[in-house]
Structure formats: structure tokens, C-alpha cells
Amino acid sequence: SFNNNNSSSYRNIIIGTSCHSLESATKSYQLSPRGPDYLFVGTCYLTQSHPEKQSLDQLEGPTLPGRVREELYQIYNNKDGTSINAETISRSTSTLSPPPIIFAIGGIDEQNCH
């Protein structure tokens, strides 16, 4: 069974999560005791894996992964603890790990991958 008191028991496990907004990415980044190793960020384009999203206005869009990366690095590098979403920061910036790898997901193919 998982034991929260023994952080070494899961130190070598790669952990990731999916995010669909700046807010969810920021919250995931600040998970204790360490943030995720990667974030899947999207949905960038229409895709069969999200059939409930039928039009472009229902998508998070292809700019979200870059905006997430920018926001997480702003939080990580900001020494005075302020950022665009300062009220969502739940722990000191001095305890944050560098931002995770960000993967853009959702409907990406050879036609729209640029």
C-alpha cells in the first residue's frame, strides 16, 4: 500500500496529469510534495477522443500549452511570490520544482503541427 510518510517509495515514479486551463495547470504544478513530471495540455484541435467538443469555440486551443509554460515559469522564477495568478499559489516559490515538461495534446496531426 501507498505510504505518504515515505516519500522515497515513489521518488522514482514518473507522474503526469492532464490540464485544460491555466488554473488547472497551476494547481497541478503546486501539488505536494512534488509537482508532476509532465503535463498534457489541450485539447488543441478537434479530435475523436473528445467527441463532446464539436466546434472550435469548445476547444482550449493550440495556444494554451505555451501560455501554461509561460505562467509556470513566471511563478517559478518570480522571487517575490507574485504572479498573474498569485492568489492560487499555495506554497512558497522557494519549494517549487522547476516546471514540468508540457505536451500539447488533442487533434494534433501532420496538417496542424507547426
SVG drawing of the C-alpha trace seen along z (x, -y; Angstrom):
<svg xmlns="http://www.w3.org/2000/svg" viewBox="-21 -40 35 42">
<polyline fill="none" stroke="black" stroke-width="0.4" points="0.0,0.0 1.0,-3.6 2.6,-5.3 2.5,-9.1 5.2,-9.3 7.8,-7.5 8.5,-9.8 11.4,-7.6 8.8,-4.9 7.6,-6.9 10.6,-9.1 11.4,-7.1 7.8,-7.1 7.0,-9.4 3.8,-11.3 1.8,-13.3 -1.6,-14.8 -3.9,-16.4 -4.9,-20.0 -7.5,-22.0 -6.9,-25.5 -4.2,-27.8 -5.9,-27.3 -5.8,-23.5 -2.1,-23.6 -1.1,-25.9 -2.9,-23.8 -1.2,-20.6 2.2,-22.3 1.8,-23.0 0.8,-19.5 2.6,-18.3 5.2,-17.0 6.4,-17.5 4.6,-18.6 4.0,-16.4 6.9,-15.4 4.8,-16.3 1.5,-17.9 -0.7,-17.0 -2.3,-20.3 -5.2,-20.6 -7.5,-20.0 -5.7,-21.9 -7.8,-20.8 -11.0,-18.8 -10.4,-15.1 -12.4,-11.9 -11.0,-11.4 -13.2,-14.3 -16.4,-13.8 -18.3,-16.2 -16.2,-19.1 -17.8,-19.7 -16.7,-23.2 -13.6,-25.3 -15.1,-27.5 -15.3,-24.5 -11.6,-23.8 -8.8,-25.1 -6.9,-25.8 -3.3,-25.5 -2.0,-28.5 -2.8,-27.0 0.3,-24.9 2.6,-27.9 0.5,-30.0 0.8,-27.3 4.5,-27.1 4.9,-30.8 2.7,-31.0 4.5,-28.2 7.9,-29.7 6.7,-33.1 5.6,-31.5 8.9,-29.6 11.2,-32.5 9.3,-35.2 11.3,-35.7 8.7,-37.9 6.0,-35.3 3.7,-37.3 2.4,-36.3 -0.6,-36.6 -2.4,-34.1 -0.7,-34.9 -3.8,-34.0 -3.6,-30.4 -0.1,-29.9 -0.4,-27.6 3.2,-27.2 6.4,-29.2 8.1,-29.6 11.3,-28.5 9.9,-25.0 8.7,-24.6 10.5,-22.3 11.2,-23.6 8.1,-23.5 7.3,-20.1 7.6,-19.1 4.5,-20.2 2.9,-18.2 0.3,-19.7 -2.4,-17.2 -5.7,-16.8 -6.2,-16.5 -2.6,-17.3 -1.6,-15.8 0.7,-16.4 -1.6,-19.2 -1.7,-21.4 1.6,-20.6 3.8,-23.7"/>
</svg>
